Amino acid sequence: MILDGVIMRGLLESVIENNMPYTKDGKVASYIPLLSSANPDHLGICVTTLEGKEYSAGDCEVKFTMQSISKVISLMVAMLDKGTKNVFSRVGMEPTGDGFNSIVNLEVRNYNKPFNPMINAGAIVTCSLIEGENVEEKFQKVLSFTRKITGNDSIDINQGVYLSEKNTGDRNRALAYFMKGNGILQGNVDDVLEVYFKQCSMEVCCRDISRIAAMLANDGVLPWSGERVISREVSRIVKTIMVTCGMYDESGEFAVHIGIPAKSGVGGGIMASVPKRMGIGVFGPSLDEKGNSIAGIKMLQELSKELDLSIF
Ligand code: GLN
Protein backbone atom coordinates (compact mmCIF):
# COMPACT_ATOMS: atom_id res chain seq x y z
CA MET A 1 0.00 0.00 0.00
CA ILE A 2 1.44 3.39 -0.96
CA LEU A 3 0.65 5.96 1.71
CA ASP A 4 0.19 9.54 0.65
CA GLY A 5 2.77 11.61 2.56
CA VAL A 6 0.58 14.66 3.13
CA ILE A 7 -2.38 12.61 4.33
CA MET A 8 -0.12 10.51 6.56
CA ARG A 9 1.49 13.50 8.23
CA GLY A 10 -1.93 15.07 8.78
CA LEU A 11 -3.23 11.85 10.26
CA LEU A 12 -0.30 11.52 12.66
CA GLU A 13 -0.66 15.16 13.77
CA SER A 14 -4.32 14.60 14.60
CA VAL A 15 -3.58 11.28 16.35
CA ILE A 16 -1.20 13.18 18.66
CA GLU A 17 -3.69 15.97 19.27
CA ASN A 18 -6.70 13.71 19.85
CA ASN A 19 -4.93 11.49 22.35
CA MET A 20 -2.89 14.06 24.28
CA PRO A 21 -5.57 14.28 27.03
CA TYR A 22 -4.95 10.62 27.98
CA THR A 23 -1.45 11.49 29.19
CA LYS A 24 -3.17 13.02 32.23
CA ASP A 25 -4.68 9.65 33.21
CA GLY A 26 -1.37 7.87 33.79
CA LYS A 27 1.87 8.22 35.72
CA VAL A 28 5.54 8.06 34.75
CA ALA A 29 7.47 5.06 36.11
CA SER A 30 9.20 5.79 39.40
CA TYR A 31 10.40 2.40 40.65
CA ILE A 32 13.55 3.09 38.62
CA PRO A 33 14.22 6.47 40.28
CA LEU A 34 15.65 8.30 37.27
CA LEU A 35 12.63 7.46 35.08
CA SER A 36 10.49 9.66 37.33
CA SER A 37 12.14 12.75 35.81
CA ALA A 38 10.46 12.04 32.42
CA ASN A 39 8.01 14.67 31.17
CA PRO A 40 4.52 13.05 31.30
CA ASP A 41 3.24 15.41 28.58
CA HIS A 42 5.59 14.11 25.93
CA LEU A 43 3.89 12.29 23.08
CA GLY A 44 5.46 11.26 19.78
CA ILE A 45 4.86 8.92 16.87
CA CYS A 46 6.80 7.73 13.84
CA VAL A 47 5.83 5.40 11.00
CA THR A 48 8.38 3.64 8.76
CA THR A 49 6.97 2.05 5.63
CA LEU A 50 8.36 -1.00 3.89
CA GLU A 51 9.50 1.33 1.09
CA GLY A 52 11.67 3.03 3.74
CA LYS A 53 9.57 6.22 3.92
CA GLU A 54 9.17 7.87 7.32
CA TYR A 55 6.41 10.05 8.73
CA SER A 56 6.38 11.50 12.21
CA ALA A 57 4.59 13.91 14.53
CA GLY A 58 4.85 15.25 18.07
CA ASP A 59 7.88 14.59 20.26
CA CYS A 60 9.36 12.04 17.92
CA GLU A 61 12.94 13.27 18.46
CA VAL A 62 12.81 13.00 22.25
CA LYS A 63 15.01 10.22 23.55
CA PHE A 64 13.85 7.60 26.02
CA THR A 65 15.27 4.32 27.28
CA MET A 66 14.09 1.14 25.60
CA GLN A 67 13.44 -0.78 28.82
CA SER A 68 11.42 -3.88 27.96
CA ILE A 69 11.42 -3.17 24.22
CA SER A 70 15.04 -4.36 24.40
CA LYS A 71 13.76 -7.84 25.30
CA VAL A 72 12.87 -8.28 21.64
CA ILE A 73 16.48 -7.52 20.72
CA SER A 74 18.07 -9.93 23.20
CA LEU A 75 15.60 -12.58 22.04
CA MET A 76 16.72 -12.11 18.43
CA VAL A 77 20.43 -12.11 19.38
CA ALA A 78 19.99 -15.24 21.51
CA MET A 79 18.17 -16.99 18.64
CA LEU A 80 20.94 -15.99 16.21
CA ASP A 81 23.59 -17.28 18.65
CA LYS A 82 21.98 -20.44 19.95
CA GLY A 83 19.21 -21.35 17.51
CA THR A 84 15.47 -21.20 18.09
CA LYS A 85 15.09 -24.70 19.51
CA ASN A 86 17.81 -24.18 22.05
CA VAL A 87 16.43 -20.83 23.23
CA PHE A 88 12.91 -22.19 23.68
CA SER A 89 14.17 -25.17 25.61
CA ARG A 90 15.09 -22.59 28.28
CA VAL A 91 12.24 -20.10 28.05
CA GLY A 92 8.56 -20.71 27.21
CA MET A 93 6.14 -19.19 24.69
CA GLU A 94 3.06 -18.74 26.88
CA PRO A 95 1.50 -15.51 28.16
CA THR A 96 1.24 -15.20 31.94
CA GLY A 97 -1.61 -12.86 32.82
CA ASP A 98 0.70 -11.53 35.53
CA GLY A 99 2.79 -8.37 35.79
CA PHE A 100 6.12 -8.07 33.94
CA ASN A 101 8.22 -8.52 37.08
CA SER A 102 6.12 -11.24 38.69
CA ILE A 103 7.91 -14.03 40.51
CA VAL A 104 4.91 -16.16 41.45
CA ASN A 105 4.91 -18.61 38.53
CA LEU A 106 8.54 -19.53 39.04
CA GLU A 107 7.65 -21.11 42.36
CA VAL A 108 4.03 -22.22 42.33
CA ARG A 109 3.61 -23.54 38.80
CA ASN A 110 5.36 -26.76 37.98
CA TYR A 111 7.36 -25.22 35.21
CA ASN A 112 11.09 -25.55 34.65
CA LYS A 113 11.44 -22.29 32.73
CA PRO A 114 10.01 -18.77 32.73
CA PHE A 115 6.77 -18.44 30.78
CA ASN A 116 8.01 -16.21 27.94
CA PRO A 117 10.92 -13.97 26.88
CA MET A 118 8.94 -10.72 27.26
CA ILE A 119 8.61 -10.84 31.06
CA ASN A 120 11.65 -9.95 33.15
CA ALA A 121 12.42 -13.54 34.23
CA GLY A 122 12.35 -14.73 30.60
CA ALA A 123 14.44 -11.84 29.32
CA ILE A 124 17.06 -12.45 32.00
CA VAL A 125 17.30 -16.03 30.71
CA THR A 126 17.61 -14.91 27.06
CA CYS A 127 20.40 -12.49 28.12
CA SER A 128 22.21 -15.44 29.70
CA LEU A 129 22.12 -17.25 26.35
CA ILE A 130 23.95 -14.54 24.39
CA GLU A 131 27.43 -15.72 23.53
CA GLY A 132 30.59 -13.76 24.32
CA GLU A 133 33.82 -13.93 26.30
CA ASN A 134 32.66 -11.49 28.94
CA VAL A 135 29.85 -9.08 29.87
CA GLU A 136 31.21 -6.27 27.72
CA GLU A 137 31.44 -8.47 24.63
CA LYS A 138 27.89 -9.76 25.15
CA PHE A 139 26.42 -6.31 25.63
CA GLN A 140 28.37 -4.93 22.66
CA LYS A 141 26.72 -7.60 20.55
CA VAL A 142 23.26 -6.39 21.64
CA LEU A 143 24.25 -2.76 21.11
CA SER A 144 25.74 -3.25 17.65
CA PHE A 145 22.73 -5.31 16.54
CA THR A 146 20.47 -2.50 17.80
CA ARG A 147 22.50 0.06 15.85
CA LYS A 148 22.27 -2.07 12.74
CA ILE A 149 18.50 -2.64 12.82
CA THR A 150 17.80 1.03 13.52
CA GLY A 151 20.37 2.31 11.01
CA ASN A 152 21.51 4.57 13.85
CA ASP A 153 25.16 4.25 14.91
CA SER A 154 24.81 6.82 17.65
CA ILE A 155 22.60 4.68 19.89
CA ASP A 156 24.15 4.21 23.32
CA ILE A 157 23.12 3.61 26.90
CA ASN A 158 21.83 6.34 29.16
CA GLN A 159 24.40 6.02 31.94
CA GLY A 160 22.17 7.65 34.57
CA VAL A 161 19.21 5.33 33.94
CA TYR A 162 21.53 2.32 33.80
CA LEU A 163 23.05 3.13 37.21
CA SER A 164 19.64 4.00 38.63
CA GLU A 165 18.25 0.60 37.67
CA LYS A 166 21.41 -1.23 38.71
CA ASN A 167 21.28 0.40 42.15
CA THR A 168 17.63 -0.44 42.70
CA GLY A 169 17.13 -3.62 40.64
CA ASP A 170 16.69 -5.96 43.60
CA ARG A 171 13.52 -7.49 42.29
CA ASN A 172 15.32 -8.53 39.12
CA ARG A 173 18.17 -9.85 41.28
CA ALA A 174 15.61 -11.87 43.23
CA LEU A 175 14.20 -13.35 40.01
CA ALA A 176 17.67 -14.16 38.73
CA TYR A 177 18.95 -15.76 41.96
CA PHE A 178 15.74 -17.74 42.30
CA MET A 179 16.19 -19.09 38.76
CA LYS A 180 19.87 -19.79 39.40
CA GLY A 181 18.94 -21.69 42.57
CA ASN A 182 16.52 -23.83 40.59
CA GLY A 183 18.97 -24.52 37.80
CA ILE A 184 16.92 -22.51 35.26
CA LEU A 185 19.57 -19.81 34.88
CA GLN A 186 23.18 -20.63 34.25
CA GLY A 187 26.25 -18.45 34.58
CA ASN A 188 27.15 -15.60 36.90
CA VAL A 189 24.01 -13.75 38.04
CA ASP A 190 25.69 -10.34 38.29
CA ASP A 191 27.12 -10.68 34.79
CA VAL A 192 23.77 -11.70 33.29
CA LEU A 193 22.00 -8.82 35.02
CA GLU A 194 24.66 -6.40 33.83
CA VAL A 195 23.76 -7.25 30.21
CA TYR A 196 20.03 -6.97 31.08
CA PHE A 197 20.31 -3.58 32.87
CA LYS A 198 22.47 -2.19 30.08
CA GLN A 199 20.16 -3.28 27.28
CA CYS A 200 17.17 -1.78 29.12
CA SER A 201 18.95 1.58 29.30
CA MET A 202 19.75 1.85 25.58
CA GLU A 203 18.41 5.24 24.51
CA VAL A 204 16.30 5.62 21.38
CA CYS A 205 13.63 7.82 19.82
CA CYS A 206 10.35 6.89 18.09
CA ARG A 207 12.08 6.67 14.71
CA ASP A 208 14.55 4.06 15.96
CA ILE A 209 11.86 1.71 17.24
CA SER A 210 9.65 2.25 14.19
CA ARG A 211 12.60 1.10 12.05
CA ILE A 212 13.06 -2.09 14.09
CA ALA A 213 9.32 -2.72 13.75
CA ALA A 214 9.52 -2.11 9.99
CA MET A 215 12.33 -4.68 9.70
CA LEU A 216 10.09 -7.21 11.50
CA ALA A 217 7.12 -6.22 9.31
CA ASN A 218 9.38 -6.82 6.32
CA ASP A 219 10.12 -10.41 7.46
CA GLY A 220 13.65 -9.67 8.67
CA VAL A 221 14.92 -7.42 5.85
CA LEU A 222 15.96 -3.79 6.49
CA PRO A 223 13.59 -1.70 4.32
CA TRP A 224 16.19 1.01 3.63
CA SER A 225 19.03 -1.24 2.42
CA GLY A 226 17.46 -4.57 1.49
CA GLU A 227 19.84 -6.38 3.86
CA ARG A 228 18.49 -9.47 5.62
CA VAL A 229 19.35 -9.37 9.33
CA ILE A 230 17.24 -12.24 10.66
CA SER A 231 15.51 -15.15 8.96
CA ARG A 232 11.83 -15.01 8.01
CA GLU A 233 11.29 -17.72 10.63
CA VAL A 234 12.90 -15.75 13.49
CA SER A 235 10.92 -12.68 12.44
CA ARG A 236 7.69 -14.70 12.46
CA ILE A 237 8.38 -16.11 15.94
CA VAL A 238 9.27 -12.69 17.38
CA LYS A 239 6.07 -11.09 16.03
CA THR A 240 3.95 -13.96 17.33
CA ILE A 241 5.42 -13.63 20.82
CA MET A 242 4.86 -9.87 20.65
CA VAL A 243 1.14 -10.52 19.95
CA THR A 244 0.68 -12.94 22.84
CA CYS A 245 3.07 -11.49 25.44
CA GLY A 246 4.39 -8.07 24.31
CA MET A 247 1.99 -5.95 26.33
CA TYR A 248 2.21 -8.23 29.42
CA ASP A 249 -1.11 -8.79 31.15
CA GLU A 250 -2.71 -6.29 28.78
CA SER A 251 -1.82 -8.33 25.67
CA GLY A 252 -5.33 -9.78 25.19
CA GLU A 253 -7.08 -6.43 25.37
CA PHE A 254 -4.45 -4.89 23.09
CA ALA A 255 -4.99 -7.69 20.54
CA VAL A 256 -8.74 -7.07 20.55
CA HIS A 257 -8.60 -3.27 20.31
CA ILE A 258 -5.48 -2.75 18.21
CA GLY A 259 -4.52 -6.14 16.75
CA ILE A 260 -0.85 -5.41 15.96
CA PRO A 261 2.23 -7.29 17.25
CA ALA A 262 3.76 -4.83 19.75
CA LYS A 263 6.21 -4.49 22.60
CA SER A 264 6.12 -1.84 25.30
CA GLY A 265 8.65 -0.55 27.82
CA VAL A 266 8.31 1.42 31.07
CA GLY A 267 10.33 4.23 29.46
CA GLY A 268 7.07 4.97 27.58
CA GLY A 269 7.86 3.48 24.18
CA ILE A 270 5.75 1.02 22.22
CA MET A 271 7.14 -0.67 19.13
CA ALA A 272 4.39 -1.98 16.83
CA SER A 273 4.98 -4.05 13.71
CA VAL A 274 2.23 -4.35 11.11
CA PRO A 275 3.18 -7.40 9.00
CA LYS A 276 3.83 -6.57 5.33
CA ARG A 277 2.82 -2.94 5.91
CA MET A 278 4.78 -0.74 8.33
CA GLY A 279 6.62 -0.23 11.60
CA ILE A 280 5.24 2.20 14.16
CA GLY A 281 7.08 3.72 17.12
CA VAL A 282 5.18 5.65 19.75
CA PHE A 283 6.40 7.36 22.89
CA GLY A 284 4.53 8.74 25.89
CA PRO A 285 6.05 8.19 29.35
CA SER A 286 2.77 8.49 31.22
CA LEU A 287 1.91 4.84 31.92
CA ASP A 288 -1.20 2.84 32.83
CA GLU A 289 -1.19 0.48 35.83
CA LYS A 290 0.23 -2.38 33.75
CA GLY A 291 3.29 -0.31 32.81
CA ASN A 292 2.25 0.48 29.23
CA SER A 293 2.14 3.98 27.71
CA ILE A 294 -1.44 5.11 28.30
CA ALA A 295 -1.73 7.62 25.45
CA GLY A 296 0.57 5.47 23.30
CA ILE A 297 -1.99 2.66 23.33
CA LYS A 298 -4.78 5.10 22.48
CA MET A 299 -2.76 6.50 19.56
CA LEU A 300 -2.16 3.01 18.20
CA GLN A 301 -5.85 2.25 18.59
CA GLU A 302 -6.84 5.28 16.54
CA LEU A 303 -4.21 4.60 13.87
CA SER A 304 -5.21 0.94 13.65
CA LYS A 305 -8.83 1.92 13.10
CA GLU A 306 -8.05 4.69 10.58
CA LEU A 307 -5.69 2.56 8.47
CA ASP A 308 -7.34 -0.81 9.12
CA LEU A 309 -4.16 -2.28 10.59
CA SER A 310 -5.48 -5.11 12.75
CA ILE A 311 -4.05 -8.45 11.63
CA PHE A 312 -7.18 -10.26 12.82
N1 GLN B 1 14.17 -2.38 33.14
C1 GLN B 1 12.82 -2.65 33.51
C2 GLN B 1 12.75 -3.70 34.60
O1 GLN B 1 13.48 -4.63 34.54
C3 GLN B 1 12.03 -3.09 32.31
C4 GLN B 1 10.58 -3.34 32.61
C5 GLN B 1 9.63 -2.84 31.57
O2 GLN B 1 9.94 -2.03 30.70
N2 GLN B 1 8.41 -3.28 31.69
O3 GLN B 1 11.97 -3.63 35.52
Residues whose N, C-alpha, C, O or C-beta is under 5 A from the ligand:
A	BS01	LIG	Q67 S68 F100 N120 C200 S264 G265 V266 G291
